[in-house]
């Protein structure tokens, strides 16, 4: 077993939430790609919707359903991303959560600024999350968060 597999585990490969079959069997994913898949699934799962682990998932319902400012929504989403991703034992630290409409990001790319504005009208935020893993590997995730 490689060090990456030992640190980040092995699971069944998912493609848009579906199991992947190849060669007459289920495909597996291991190492860092397994961690990326697991963290993405954790964020895409509504908080409390897993009957076997009611503390699993991302709790953002209030951010998008109650009256709030854009900055208030972002703060709620940011806090919940840190809580959700930090709950995975393979994550050592969440270094940064920044949204795709951050002025530092959009100044360099006007197309990104337009895409970020469109995403906001759909009640979706794209977050870029920098994670330190327990194996010491940095990991950059791009996650779409919304209702």
C-alpha positions, -999 to +999 in steps of 0.1 A: +000+000+000+014+034-010+018+062+015-009+082-003-034+053-001-026+049+036-031+086+043-061+092+021-078+058+018-096+040-010-132+041-022-154+035-051-151+060-080-180+083-085-189+101-117-215+128-111-227+108-081-229+075-100-207+044-095-183+038-124-181+003-139-152-009-160-140-043-170-170-060-155-165-045-120-166-013-100-137+011-104-119+023-073-102+056-065-073+060-040-049+084-025-053+122-031-081+118-057-101+098-031-097+127-007-109+152-033-139+130-041-147+126-004-145+163+004-166+172-027-193+146-017-192+161+019-199+196+005-226+184-019-245+165+008-271+187+026-264+188+064-283+162+083-296+143+053-276+112+060-297+091+084-266+072+096-245+103+103-268+133+109-237+156+115-224+150+079-228+175+051-228+212+044-253+234+064-261+263+041-299+263+039-302+294+060-276+313+040-297+311+008-332+310+022-332+338+048-328+375+041-292+384+042-266+406+024-242+391-001-214+395+023-234+379+051-242+349+028-205+345+019-195+346+056-220+319+065-209+297+036-173+303+044-178+293+080-197+262+071-172+252+045-144+254+071-166+234+096-176+208+070-142+202+054-123+205+087-144+176+101-127+152+078-098+135+097-075+137+066-076+175+067-051+192+089-060+228+082-082+250+060-058+278+050-081+299+028-116+301+014-121+327-013-150+332-037-147+335-075-159+371-073-131+382-051-116+414-064-081+400-065-092+372-087-116+391-110-091+420-116-069+396-136-097+380-156-128+399-167-144+368-180-143+353-145-160+385-132-188+380-156-192+343-148-192+351-110-220+377-115-241+351-134-235+325-107-248+349-081-281+353-099-285+315-098-278+316-061-246+297-065-211+306-052-179+291-064-154+288-036-117+281-039-105+263-008-069+258+001-064+228+024-034+213+042-037+175+045-025+153+073+002+140+049+014+176+044+002+178+009-014+211-001-048+207-019-067+233-038-105+226-042-129+245-064-164+239-051-198+251-063-220+259-034-257+269-036-293+258-036 
